[in-house]
Amino acid sequence: MLNEQQTLITEAARRFVRERIIDTKLDQTLDQSGAFPHEILRELWAQGLVNLEFPEAVGGPALSCHDHVLVLEELNYGCLGIGTSAVANSLAGLPLQMCSNEAVRKKYLGRLMSEPAYAAFACSEPDAGSDVANMSTRYERRGDTLILNGRKRWITNADVADFYVVFAREQGSKGHHGISALVVDAGTPGLRWESLIKKLGQRCSHTGDVVFEDVEVPVANLMAGPEHGFRLAMATFDRSRPWIAAGAAGVIRRARDEAVAYAMQRKAFGEPIINHQMVAAMLADMEIAYQATRLLTLNAALEVDAGNLRGSHSACAKAFGGDAAMKATTDAVQVFGGYGYTQDFIVEKLMRDAKLLQIYEGTSQIQRLVIARDLMRAHG
Ligand SMILES: Cc1cc2nc3c(=O)[nH]c(=O)nc-3n(C[C@H](O)[C@H](O)[C@H](O)COP(=O)(O)OP(=O)(O)OC[C@H]3O[C@@H](n4cnc5c(N)ncnc54)[C@H](O)[C@@H]3O)c2cc1C
């Protein structure tokens, strides 16, 4: 059951997606052009449909994770690329929300609330994706300044971010112990983005490298010191994975709706194909996938809201949702037959977009590691 506020915000998001993304075919246009969805993101910001969990102390609406996943499911029903771009600020915002540096929290989260600015979460590197503790971006302390050097890869919002939440190690440290978190303003001398990546899907969400060459960052911008940065990164993933699972629920529901509508009007052997049991079974599987993903997402979101999130439950939602979305969207292409394999219909885009759900914020394999380790702890 949704409360009144949840019903209102879900309906507002659904209406926005229908009118601004689906009816206008903006999802397909942006997929083809690869243009960043500035206008849509500004509208979402103006309507209060982003940054939903930011606290009141920074001017945020302080909505619950449950509220947030409801909205994210709707946005991602419209377009996973837009959904990823829309949630990127919240992803970068999580370490700021959870860190103990109140001044940076107020300054940077406050900025995202007071203007339609962009942020990026910069953890992954060319040689350290799953293996976060192997990162090589490093800083050296000189008085009140940190001198930052290195290269981050796969960074969502790399080219548009007004600031970057960066994970980097203290010079000379090894493994997860030396990793800190700091916030760096775009435009700081020595910082540049480069090589936007041409992607299989989610093309309107921009992904690129962020390079640091002797970038001077005030010590005041340190969010978490060497003993705390790695844990902050892991805690961020625990909190953000329900959002990705909500995206999976959205794209599964879209694939289901597109496939059912097509199967009801397309005829083969003198009958609408929905009457052929093997087609109907694919549609039923999509519904099962949607319901299960939604429930796992809700379970993790409710744990977040109750303050007792178990990281493996976020991982279950993300792993199941990502895999289920890949299967549901692939089956949607199958239901469309040859037409599904063309750009004339949306389902091929849904399939390309969905693949990323199994990769970013921890691959499906890494989720299983998180889950298995939790099982071992529980039974140890
Ligand atoms: C479009 C896009 C946007 C992204 N956005 C961001 C962002 O905003 N910020 C950010 O910091 N990062 C971002 N990422 C990075 C993303 O989180 C990493 O790509 C992901 O964590 C995987 O790391 P990798 O690509 O280095 O793969 P690898 O770590 O090299 O993994 C390769 C393969 O090996 C498997 N593997 C690795 N280790 C194990 C193991 N121990 N057990 C079993 N299997 C294993 C993986 O599952 C995978 O199948 C983004 C990535 C993409 C593609």
The ligand as a Gaussian input file, in Angstrom:
#p B3LYP/6-31G(d) Opt

LIG

0 1
 C       28.312000       2.967000     -18.411000
 C       29.032000       2.805000     -17.121000
 C       28.856000       3.766000     -16.131000
 C       29.581000       3.667000     -14.933000
 N       29.486000       4.677000     -14.000000
 C       30.362000       4.696000     -12.953000
 C       30.433000       5.835000     -12.088000
 O       29.674000       6.798000     -12.206000
 N       31.375000       5.845000     -11.111000
 C       32.240000       4.805000     -10.933000
 O       33.068000       4.880000     -10.045000
 N       32.194000       3.706000     -11.734000
 C       31.276000       3.633000     -12.739000
 N       31.239000       2.538000     -13.578000
 C       32.211000       1.450000     -13.381000
 C       31.588000       0.131000     -12.970000
 O       31.185000       0.158000     -11.639000
 C       32.632000      -0.973000     -13.281000
 O       32.696000      -1.105000     -14.685000
 C       32.265000      -2.303000     -12.647000
 O       32.383000      -2.210000     -11.249000
 C       33.133000      -3.451000     -13.168000
 O       34.498000      -3.130000     -13.152000
 P       35.406000      -3.379000     -14.454000
 O       34.683000      -2.786000     -15.613000
 O       36.763000      -2.910000     -14.155000
 O       35.376000      -4.940000     -14.641000
 P       36.371000      -6.069000     -13.904000
 O       36.444000      -5.688000     -12.488000
 O       37.632000      -6.045000     -14.717000
 O       35.561000      -7.345000     -14.148000
 C       35.570000      -8.063000     -15.383000
 C       34.746000      -9.325000     -15.205000
 O       35.324000     -10.137000     -14.181000
 C       34.362000     -10.408000     -13.177000
 N       35.029000     -10.443000     -11.872000
 C       35.936000      -9.566000     -11.367000
 N       36.306000      -9.937000     -10.138000
 C       35.623000     -11.061000      -9.844000
 C       35.576000     -11.927000      -8.703000
 N       36.288000     -11.675000      -7.603000
 N       34.735000     -12.987000      -8.754000
 C       33.978000     -13.247000      -9.860000
 N       33.997000     -12.478000     -10.959000
 C       34.798000     -11.385000     -10.944000
 C       33.360000      -9.266000     -13.272000
 O       32.088000      -9.639000     -12.727000
 C       33.314000      -9.057000     -14.768000
 O       32.440000      -9.993000     -15.347000
 C       30.452000       2.571000     -14.742000
 C       30.587000       1.592000     -15.720000
 C       29.899000       1.707000     -16.897000
 C       30.102000       0.647000     -17.957000

